[in-house]
Structures are given as C-alpha cells and as structure tokens.
Amino acid sequence: MSEQETKIREVLEELRGALQNDGGDLEIVAVDGLAVKLRLQGACGCCPHATMTIKNGLERILRERVNPEIVIERVM
C-alpha cells in the first residue's frame, strides 16, 4: 500500500464518524492511485443527497488534505 493510499484511508476513516452519526457509513471498495471507489451504506446509501456528500464533502476534504486531483466514484 502506498503512502498516499494509506493517507486516503486514514482520512476516510476519520470522516466515517460523521456519516455514522447520521445513520450511514461508507465502505472503501478500491483505491487506485488518485481514483477512490466508495460504497455508501445505511441511510447514506439511499439518501438523495449522496452525490453531494461525496463530491462536496468527502472528495473536497480528500483533495484538501491529501491530493487536489483525487476523484471519488460512487459504487452501488
């Protein structure tokens, strides 16, 4: 596992708490360089705002804290 992938996983692990507080969660399906595949679970999995959670929340924070070119793809 690369240093970047380790950092991505650490940041996402920190962010899981916020999702869990809302009755949801996330599963890291894969990290391939700057491409991260996530599956939202629980309340977040069926939430109509899931795309905003990923793009404006998780992806934005990863870009700020790890690498500005990270892209998150939602996996169903």
Secondary structure, 3 states (H helix, E strand, C coil): CCHHHHHHHHHHHHHHHHHHHCCEEEEEEEEECCEEEEEEEECCCCCCCHHHHHHHHHHHHHHHHCCCCCEEEECC
